[in-house]
């Protein structure tokens, strides 16, 4: 059976490269969480999407601030952009989403993959959420599945489902650029971990090879950069060709079994992300805080000896 979504994505990328109508990408890098937030817009219509926005969080005090998100707001307003989409590649375990803050100030539909319901069901048990917590993705405005299409202004866009890091991971293909979330890092750093609940190294390998079947010149925009040893600056854009030639975990010639063995061995040495417990509780709610208690304060849970 042919992969119709992948073929459609490849055709879209080639068409975009053949035209001068490509998306403009402005990236905001949050060094405390090593996260790249991308603002993507159509230079003709000035319509835009914001991908993976960050809410600042000071864990010792439990305080959130919006300095990083406000910089995005200021850029959007200065450039005269209209935001139609707030796109989450997955329910992040390393930063809190600023989507509600941005939606209140800039508008746009909040989007994530349809498999977020699986993530919600898993973590509702971890955090012993009440039955009132809906595990159906209804905290988001739109749930997208593999091959679904939308547009950023006049630039065609579509979704590729790329599970493995989490069950709900999406890559967004916007014109000739693909925003790959946590599937891939820069070639000198490798690939995402797969040891969170619902993650799977074999599934991630297949998702990555699917991405690397796109045209060699395809721009790949990453969600993170962790500054590999020997490199002096953060980078968040690469290409299919560069990944196929040089990704230290999954370059051409690495078999599925070899990748799984490498990835699982590496994952066994990794500590849990510093912000996984607060991040997932917020992000599975579409960036909203848990309901306030009788004193008007929202609380996050810390399950002991569970993860």
Beta strands, then each sheet from edge to edge (+ up, - down):
strand 1: 24-30
strand 2: 35-41
strand 3: 47-51
strand 4: 54-58
strand 5: 63-65
strand 6: 82-87
strand 7: 96-97
strand 8: 109-113
strand 9: 142-144
strand 10: 149-152
strand 11: 155-161
strand 12: 170-174
strand 13: 177-179
strand 14: 219-221
strand 15: 237-239
sheet 1: 1+ 2- 3+ 6+ 8+ 9+
sheet 2: 5+ 4- 7+
sheet 3: 10+ 11- 12+ 13- 14- 15+
end
